[in-house]
Amino acid sequence: MNQKDAIYSQPKTKVNDFCFDEAVAQVFPDMIQRSVPGYSTIIDNIGLIAQRYAQTNTNLYDLGCSLGAASLAMRRSVKQQNCQIIAVDNSQAMVEKCQLHLNAFKSDIPVNVICDDILDTKIENASVVVLNFTMQFIPPAHRASLIKKIYDGMKPGGVLILSEKIRHENELANELVIDLHHEFKRNNGYSELEISQKRSAIENVMLIDSVQEHQTRLAKTGFKNFVMWFCCFNFTSMLVTK
């Protein structure tokens, strides 16, 4: 049974930087559903997109897999033969629970769950790569090289699915979607204290780009056919192909 997220429900003398530790792993399903609008829709459609683009005898990567929701969606949907899912996260707590979740679903598609820094993970023979709310936690100086590594390790016709919290270039628009997101969290039971302390916790570790910055980086690498297929407030999911 999923635990309720109450990590920031009590006043803290010092709000430490957010990290994916054991406490977060315990409440992550509740946290993500109450914090990210459309998360279930994104996960379901990652499965459908992977079903469309997966190629026989290739690897499907879930980079920054957390508890494995995207991996599970791909495992349920992909029908191509001899595919393997490689799920990677640098949090041992997340990896352990991810493995348990994936073990509970029987499938012909094997999943290799790895505890590693995705900046060090080798990408090869890939037809699908998923970065589901992962890039925003990568240091900005390393984002272009990560995208280049993914591109170089991808088969022609492969797809990269990139979900991110985004920053709008227009300041008024940015303030509007932030306010709407906070209202979304209030409607899901988070208090003003929780919203404030969580915002303080992530401000130094979640460094977000605009859609234009993502699109420019992807295009410079060689990716094409940019599609923003989901957007709600300041959350989006995009795809590009090689």
KELUM-461795 format. One record per atom (N, C-alpha, C): x, y, z; residue in three letters. Coordinates in steps of 0.1 Angstrom, whole numbers, padded with zeros to 4 digits, always signed. Atoms other than C-alpha are relative to their C-alpha. Last residue first. Example, Ala and Ser with C-alpha at 12.3 -4.5 7.8 and 13.67 -1.06 7.14 Angstrom:
2
-0009-0011+0000ser/+0137-0011+0071ser/-0008+0011+0008ser/+0009-0012+0000ala/+0123-0045+0078ala/+0009+0012+0000ala/
//
This chain:
242
-0013+0000+0007lys/+0164+0100-0352lys/-0002-0003-0014lys/-0005+0012+0006thr/+0131+0109-0336thr/+0013+0002-0007thr/-0007-0002+0012val/+0118+0135-0312val/+0005-0014-0005val/-0007+0011+0007leu/+0092+0134-0285leu/+0008+0005-0012leu/-0004-0002+0013met/+0080+0159-0259met/+0005-0013-0006met/-0007+0011+0005ser/+0062+0158-0226ser/+0002+0001-0015ser/+0002+0004+0014thr/+0052+0189-0208thr/+0007-0013-0002thr/-0005+0014+0002phe/+0047+0203-0173phe/-0003-0004-0014phe/-0014+0000+0004asn/+0044+0240-0166asn/+0006-0014+0000asn/-0007-0010-0008phe/+0006+0242-0168phe/+0014+0001-0004phe/+0010-0005-0010cys/-0005+0211-0187cys/+0008+0009+0010cys/-0004-0012-0007cys/+0013+0200-0219cys/-0012+0003+0010cys/+0007-0002-0012phe/+0014+0167-0238phe/+0005+0013+0007phe/+0012+0007+0001trp/+0024+0158-0273trp/-0008+0001+0013trp/+0004-0001-0014met/+0051+0184-0278met/-0014-0006+0000met/+0014+0000-0003val/+0064+0170-0311val/-0002+0002+0015val/+0003-0004-0013phe/+0099+0175-0326phe/-0015+0002+0002phe/+0014+0003-0002asn/+0103+0157-0359asn/-0004+0003+0015asn/+0009-0007+0008lys/+0141+0157-0358lys/-0014-0003+0004lys/+0013+0006-0001phe/+0171+0148-0337phe/-0010+0009-0008phe/+0003+0007+0012gly/+0205+0159-0350gly/-0014-0006+0001gly/-0005+0014+0000thr/+0222+0171-0319thr/-0003-0008-0012thr/-0015-0001+0002lys/+0216+0207-0327lys/+0006-0013+0000lys/-0003-0002+0014ala/+0179+0199-0330ala/+0015+0001-0004ala/+0003+0012+0007leu/+0177+0184-0295leu/+0003+0001-0015leu/-0010+0010-0004arg/+0195+0213-0279arg/-0002-0012-0008arg/-0013-0004+0007thr/+0173+0238-0298thr/+0011-0010+0003thr/+0001+0003+0014gln/+0141+0220-0288gln/+0013+0003-0007gln/+0001+0015+0002his/+0150+0218-0251his/+0001-0002-0016his/-0014+0005-0003glu/+0160+0255-0250glu/+0001-0015-0003glu/-0009-0004+0010gln/+0128+0264-0268gln/+0014-0005+0002gln/+0002+0009+0011val/+0107+0244-0244val/+0009+0003-0011val/+0012-0003+0008ser/+0122+0264-0216ser/-0001-0010-0011ser/-0002-0007+0013asp/+0147+0249-0192asp/-0013+0004-0006asp/+0009+0003+0012ile/+0144+0238-0156ile/+0003+0009-0011ile/-0003-0012+0008leu/+0170+0236-0128leu/-0006-0002-0014leu/+0008+0001+0012met/+0157+0212-0102met/+0001+0013-0008met/-0003+0013+0007val/+0184+0209-0076val/-0008-0003-0012val/-0014+0001+0004asn/+0188+0244-0061asn/+0003-0013-0007asn/-0005-0012+0008glu/+0151+0253-0061glu/+0014-0001-0004glu/-0004+0003+0013ile/+0140+0218-0050ile/+0006+0011-0008ile/-0008+0012+0001ala/+0139+0221-0013ala/+0005-0003-0014ala/-0013-0003-0005ser/+0126+0256-0012ser/+0010-0011-0001ser/-0006-0009+0010arg/+0097+0247-0034arg/+0014+0004+0005arg/-0004+0008+0011lys/+0090+0217-0011lys/+0007+0009-0011lys/-0012+0007-0003gln/+0090+0240+0019gln/+0005-0009-0011gln/-0011-0009-0002ser/+0065+0264+0004ser/+0013-0007+0003ser/-0003-0006+0013ile/+0041+0238-0010ile/+0013+0009+0002ile/-0006+0010+0008glu/+0042+0219+0023glu/+0004+0005-0014glu/-0013+0003-0006leu/+0036+0250+0044leu/+0007-0010-0009leu/-0009-0011+0004glu/+0008+0262+0021glu/+0014-0003+0005glu/+0002-0013-0008ser/-0009+0228+0027ser/+0010+0010-0006ser/-0012-0005-0005tyr/-0010+0199+0001tyr/-0003+0014+0007tyr/-0002+0002-0014gly/-0044+0182-0002gly/+0013+0005+0006gly/-0004+0014-0003asn/-0047+0176-0039asn/+0004-0002+0014asn/+0011+0009+0003asn/-0066+0208-0045asn/+0002-0015+0003asn/+0009-0002-0011arg/-0037+0226-0029arg/-0013-0008-0001arg/-0005+0007-0012lys/-0014+0209-0053lys/-0009+0003+0012lys/+0002+0015+0002phe/-0035+0220-0083phe/+0005-0008+0012phe/+0014+0003-0003glu/-0036+0255-0069glu/-0003-0015-0002glu/+0002+0000-0014his/+0002+0255-0068his/-0014-0002+0004his/-0006+0013-0005his/+0003+0244-0104his/-0002+0000+0015his/+0009+0011+0003leu/-0021+0272-0114leu/+0005-0013+0006leu/+0011-0002-0009asp/+0001+0298-0096asp/-0010-0011-0002asp/-0005+0004-0013ile/+0032+0284-0114ile/-0012+0001+0010ile/+0000+0015-0001val/+0013+0285-0147val/+0005-0005+0013val/+0014+0005+0001leu/+0003+0322-0142leu/+0001-0016+0002leu/+0006-0002-0013glu/+0038+0333-0131glu/-0014-0007+0001glu/-0007+0008-0009asn/+0054+0318-0162asn/-0007+0001+0014asn/+0005+0014+0003ala/+0028+0333-0185ala/+0007-0009+0011ala/+0014+0001-0005leu/+0035+0367-0169leu/-0005-0014-0002leu/+0000+0001-0015glu/+0073+0361-0172glu/-0014+0000+0005glu/+0007-0012-0004asn/+0072+0352-0209asn/-0003-0001+0015asn/-0008-0012+0003glu/+0099+0327-0216glu/-0006+0013+0004glu/+0005-0008+0011his/+0080+0299-0199his/+0009+0013-0002his/+0001-0015-0003arg/+0100+0276-0177arg/-0005+0007-0012arg/-0006-0010+0009ile/+0094+0238-0180ile/-0002+0015+0005ile/+0006-0012-0005lys/+0088+0207-0159lys/+0008+0011-0008lys/-0007-0010-0008glu/+0100+0180-0181glu/-0010+0010+0006glu/+0010-0007-0008ser/+0091+0148-0201ser/+0007+0009+0010ser/-0006-0009-0010leu/+0114+0137-0228leu/-0011+0008+0007leu/+0011-0006-0006ile/+0106+0107-0251ile/+0005+0008+0012ile/-0003-0005-0013leu/+0134+0099-0275leu/-0012+0007+0006leu/+0007-0011-0006val/+0124+0078-0305val/+0006+0003+0014val/+0003+0001-0015gly/+0142+0055-0328gly/-0006+0013+0005gly/+0015+0002-0002gly/+0139+0057-0366gly/-0004-0002+0014gly/+0008-0009+0009pro/+0177+0052-0371pro/-0015-0004+0002pro/+0002+0005+0014lys/+0190+0032-0341lys/-0008+0011-0008lys/+0013+0004+0004met/+0201+0051-0310met/+0000-0004-0015met/+0003+0014-0003gly/+0234+0051-0293gly/-0013-0005-0005gly/-0011+0009+0005asp/+0248+0083-0309asp/-0003-0015+0002asp/+0001+0000+0015tyr/+0215+0101-0302tyr/+0010-0009-0006tyr/+0012+0007+0003ile/+0216+0091-0265ile/-0002-0001-0015ile/-0002+0014-0003lys/+0252+0102-0261lys/-0012-0009-0004lys/-0008+0005+0011lys/+0244+0135-0278lys/+0003-0015+0002lys/+0008+0001+0012ile/+0215+0141-0254ile/+0008-0006-0012ile/+0009+0011-0002leu/+0238+0134-0225leu/-0009-0003-0012leu/-0008+0012+0002ser/+0265+0157-0238ser/-0009-0013+0002ser/-0003+0002+0014ala/+0240+0185-0242ala/+0007-0013-0003ala/+0012+0004+0007arg/+0227+0181-0207arg/+0002-0003-0015arg/-0001+0014+0005his/+0260+0180-0189his/-0012-0004-0009his/-0012+0002+0008ala/+0265+0217-0183ala/+0002-0013-0006ala/+0002-0005+0013pro/+0229+0220-0171pro/+0012-0002-0009pro/-0007-0013+0001pro/+0235+0197-0142pro/-0001+0005-0014pro/-0013+0002+0005ile/+0209+0168-0145ile/+0007+0014-0001ile/-0009+0003-0011phe/+0179+0171-0123phe/+0014-0002-0004phe/+0000-0011-0009gln/+0157+0187-0149gln/+0009-0001+0012gln/-0009-0010+0005met/+0167+0160-0174met/+0001+0012+0010met/-0014+0003-0004thr/+0149+0134-0153thr/+0010+0010-0004thr/-0003-0010-0011phe/+0112+0142-0155phe/+0013-0003+0006phe/+0013-0004-0006asn/+0106+0111-0177asn/+0003+0008+0013asn/-0005-0009-0011leu/+0138+0107-0198leu/-0013+0006+0006leu/+0009-0008-0008val/+0127+0077-0220val/+0008+0008+0010val/-0006-0006-0012val/+0148+0062-0248val/-0010+0009+0007val/+0008-0009-0009val/+0133+0039-0274val/+0008+0004+0012val/+0011-0005+0009ser/+0151+0022-0304ser/-0010+0009+0008ser/+0013-0005-0006ala/+0184+0018-0286ala/-0010+0003-0011ala/+0010+0008+0007asn/+0213-0004-0299asn/-0014+0004+0005asn/-0003+0007+0012glu/+0236+0013-0274glu/-0012-0008-0005glu/+0012+0001+0008ile/+0235+0038-0246ile/+0004-0007-0013ile/-0002+0001+0014lys/+0263+0034-0220lys/-0013-0002-0007lys/+0007+0012+0006thr/+0254+0047-0186thr/+0003+0000-0015thr/-0010+0010+0002asp/+0279+0072-0170asp/-0005-0013-0008asp/-0011-0006+0008leu/+0258+0103-0173leu/+0011-0010-0003leu/+0003+0002+0014ile/+0229+0080-0162ile/+0010+0007-0009ile/+0002-0014+0005asp/+0245+0077-0128asp/-0002-0001-0015asp/-0012-0007+0007asp/+0241+0041-0119asp/-0004+0014-0002asp/-0002-0012-0008cys/+0218+0016-0100cys/+0013+0007-0005cys/-0014-0003-0004ile/+0207-0008-0127ile/+0001+0013+0009ile/+0000-0012-0008val/+0174-0025-0134val/+0014+0002+0006val/-0012+0000-0008asn/+0176-0050-0163asn/+0000+0014+0008asn/-0004-0013-0005val/+0141-0057-0176val/+0013-0001+0009val/-0008-0001-0012pro/+0132-0087-0197pro/+0003+0014+0004pro/-0011-0010+0001ile/+0103-0085-0221ile/+0008+0001+0012ile/-0011+0006+0008asp/+0083-0117-0221asp/+0011+0009-0002asp/-0001-0004+0014ser/+0062-0103-0193ser/+0011-0007-0007ser/-0006+0010+0008lys/+0050-0110-0158lys/+0000+0004-0015lys/+0007+0001+0013phe/+0043-0080-0136phe/+0008-0010-0009phe/+0014+0004-0003ala/+0052-0083-0099ala/-0008-0001-0013ala/+0001+0014-0002asn/+0089-0083-0107asn/-0014-0005+0001asn/-0001+0006+0013leu/+0087-0048-0122leu/-0001-0016+0002leu/+0011-0003+0008his/+0074-0034-0089his/+0000-0007-0013his/+0012+0007-0006leu/+0100-0052-0068leu/-0013+0002-0009leu/-0001+0014+0003gln/+0128-0040-0091gln/-0012-0008+0005gln/+0003+0001+0014cys/+0116-0004-0089cys/+0000-0015-0004cys/+0014+0001+0001lys/+0116-0007-0051lys/-0005-0002-0014lys/+0005+0012-0007glu/+0152-0016-0050glu/-0015-0002-0001glu/-0003+0012+0008val/+0161+0009-0077val/-0005-0012+0007val/+0009+0001+0011met/+0144+0038-0058met/+0002-0013-0008met/+0013+0002-0005ala/+0163+0031-0026ala/-0011-0001-0011ala/+0001+0014-0003gln/+0196+0027-0045gln/-0014-0003+0006gln/+0005+0002-0014ser/+0191+0061-0060ser/-0002-0014+0003ser/-0011-0001-0009asn/+0212+0066-0092asn/-0003-0001+0015asn/+0002-0011-0010asp/+0185+0053-0115asp/+0012+0000+0009asp/-0011-0005-0008val/+0186+0032-0146val/-0004+0011+0009val/+0005-0010-0009ala/+0160+0009-0163ala/+0012+0005+0009ala/-0011-0003-0009ile/+0172-0011-0193ile/-0004+0012+0008ile/+0001-0013-0007ile/+0143-0027-0211ile/+0012+0001+0010ile/-0004+0000-0014gln/+0151-0056-0235gln/-0001+0015+0005gln/-0004-0013-0005cys/+0135-0063-0269cys/+0004-0002+0015cys/-0014-0001-0004asn/+0136-0097-0285asn/+0004+0014+0004asn/-0007+0011-0006gln/+0103-0095-0303gln/+0014+0004+0004gln/-0011+0005+0009gln/+0081-0065-0308gln/+0009-0010+0007gln/+0003+0014+0005lys/+0049-0064-0287lys/+0012-0005-0009lys/-0009+0003+0011val/+0056-0033-0265val/-0002-0015-0004val/+0005-0004+0013ser/+0026-0023-0244ser/+0008-0005-0012ser/+0014+0004+0002arg/+0028-0039-0209arg/-0003+0002-0015arg/+0001+0015-0001arg/+0066-0037-0207arg/-0014-0005-0003arg/-0006+0005+0012met/+0066-0001-0220met/-0001-0015+0000met/+0009-0003+0011ala/+0042+0009-0192ala/+0005-0005-0013ala/+0012+0009-0001leu/+0062-0010-0166leu/-0009+0003-0012leu/-0004+0013+0004ser/+0094+0008-0177ser/-0012-0010+0000ser/-0001+0000+0014ala/+0076+0041-0175ala/+0005-0013-0005ala/+0013-0001+0007ala/+0064+0034-0140ala/+0001+0000-0015ala/+0002+0009+0011gly/+0098+0020-0128gly/-0014+0002-0007gly/+0006+0013-0004leu/+0100+0033-0093leu/-0004-0009-0012leu/+0007+0000-0013ser/+0125+0060-0102ser/-0006-0013+0004ser/+0012+0008+0000cys/+0135+0053-0138cys/-0008+0001+0012cys/+0006-0007-0012gly/+0161+0081-0142gly/-0014-0007+0002gly/-0011-0007-0007leu/+0168+0068-0177leu/-0005+0009+0011leu/+0007-0009-0009asp/+0143+0043-0190asp/+0010+0006+0009asp/-0006-0006-0013tyr/+0160+0027-0219tyr/-0010+0009+0007tyr/+0009-0011-0003leu/+0145+0003-0246leu/+0005+0006+0014leu/+0002-0004-0014asn/+0171-0019-0262asn/-0009+0012+0002asn/-0006-0013-0005thr/+0168-0035-0296thr/-0002+0002+0015thr/-0014+0002-0004asn/+0162-0069-0312asn/+0007+0013+0004asn/-0004+0014-0004thr/+0129-0059-0329thr/+0015+0000+0003thr/-0004+0009+0011gln/+0122-0022-0330gln/+0005-0013+0005gln/-0009+0011-0003ala/+0102-0001-0306ala/+0003-0009-0012ala/-0013-0003+0005tyr/+0086+0030-0322tyr/+0010-0011+0004tyr/+0000-0005+0014arg/+0048+0024-0320arg/+0015+0000-0006arg/+0005+0011+0008gln/+0048+0003-0288gln/+0001+0004-0015gln/-0010+0010+0001ala/+0071+0029-0272ala/-0005-0012-0009ala/-0010-0005+0009ile/+0046+0056-0280ile/+0011-0010-0002ile/+0005+0001+0014leu/+0018+0035-0265leu/+0010+0005-0010leu/+0002+0014+0004gly/+0037+0028-0233gly/-0004-0001-0015gly/-0013+0005+0002ile/+0048+0064-0230ile/+0000-0014-0005ile/-0003-0003+0014asn/+0011+0072-0235asn/+0015-0003-0003asn/+0008+0009+0009asp/+0001+0054-0202asp/+0005+0002-0015asp/-0005+0013-0001ile/+0029+0072-0183ile/-0007-0010-0010ile/-0013+0001+0006ile/+0020+0106-0196ile/+0005-0014+0000ile/+0002-0001+0014thr/-0017+0101-0188thr/+0013-0001-0007thr/+0004+0013+0004ser/-0008+0089-0153ser/-0002+0000-0015ser/-0011+0009-0001tyr/+0013+0121-0147tyr/-0005-0014-0006tyr/+0000+0009+0012gly/-0014+0144-0160gly/+0010-0011+0000gly/+0013+0002+0008pro/-0007+0171-0135pro/+0002-0009-0012pro/-0002-0002+0015val/+0025+0165-0115val/-0013-0003-0007val/-0008-0012+0003ser/+0023+0171-0077ser/+0001+0002-0015ser/+0006-0013-0006arg/-0005+0149-0063arg/+0008+0012-0004arg/+0014-0002+0004gln/+0003+0119-0085gln/-0006+0013+0004gln/+0000-0003+0014ile/+0041+0123-0080ile/-0014+0002-0005ile/-0006-0013+0002met/+0039+0125-0042met/-0001+0004-0015met/+0010-0010-0005asp/+0015+0096-0038asp/+0005+0014-0004asp/+0012+0000+0009pro/+0037+0073-0060pro/-0010+0010+0004pro/-0002-0005+0014phe/+0069+0086-0043phe/-0013-0001-0008phe/+0012-0007+0003val/+0059+0080-0007val/-0001+0005-0014val/+0011+0006-0007gln/+0084+0053+0004gln/-0013+0007-0005gln/+0004+0012+0007ala/+0109+0064-0023ala/-0012-0006+0007ala/+0008-0004+0012val/+0109+0099-0008val/-0004-0013-0007val/+0012-0006-0004ala/+0119+0086+0027ala/-0009+0004-0013ala/+0010+0010-0005glu/+0144+0062+0013glu/-0013+0006+0003glu/-0005+0009-0010asp/+0163+0090-0006asp/-0011-0010+0004asp/+0009+0012+0002phe/+0155+0107-0039phe/+0005-0011+0010phe/-0007+0011+0006cys/+0170+0141-0029cys/-0009-0012+0000cys/+0007+0012+0003phe/+0156+0175-0022phe/+0009-0011-0006phe/+0002+0002+0014asp/+0180+0201-0008asp/-0007-0014-0002asp/-0011+0005+0008asn/+0176+0206+0029asn/-0004-0002-0014asn/+0006+0008+0011val/+0149+0228+0045val/+0012-0005-0009val/-0008-0001+0012lys/+0164+0240+0078lys/-0006-0009-0010lys/-0009-0010-0003thr/+0143+0246+0109thr/+0009+0003-0012thr/-0014+0004-0001lys/+0116+0225+0094lys/+0009+0012+0003lys/-0010-0011+0001pro/+0079+0231+0100pro/+0014-0006+0002pro/-0003-0007-0013gln/+0058+0199+0096gln/+0011+0010-0002gln/+0012-0004-0007ser/+0040+0187+0065ser/+0002+0007+0013ser/-0001-0014-0003tyr/+0071+0186+0043tyr/-0012+0006+0008tyr/-0014-0004-0002ile/+0076+0149+0041ile/+0001+0014+0005ile/+0001-0010-0011ala/+0039+0141+0045ala/+0013+0005+0003ala/-0012-0009+0000asp/+0035+0121+0012asp/-0003+0011+0011asp/+0003-0014+0003lys/+0009+0094+0019lys/+0012+0008+0002lys/+0001-0009-0012gln/+0021+0058+0019gln/-0002+0014-0005gln/-0007-0012+0001asn/+0013+0034-0010asn/-0002+0009+0013asn/+0009-0012+0000met/+0000+0000+0000met/+0009+0012+0000met/
//
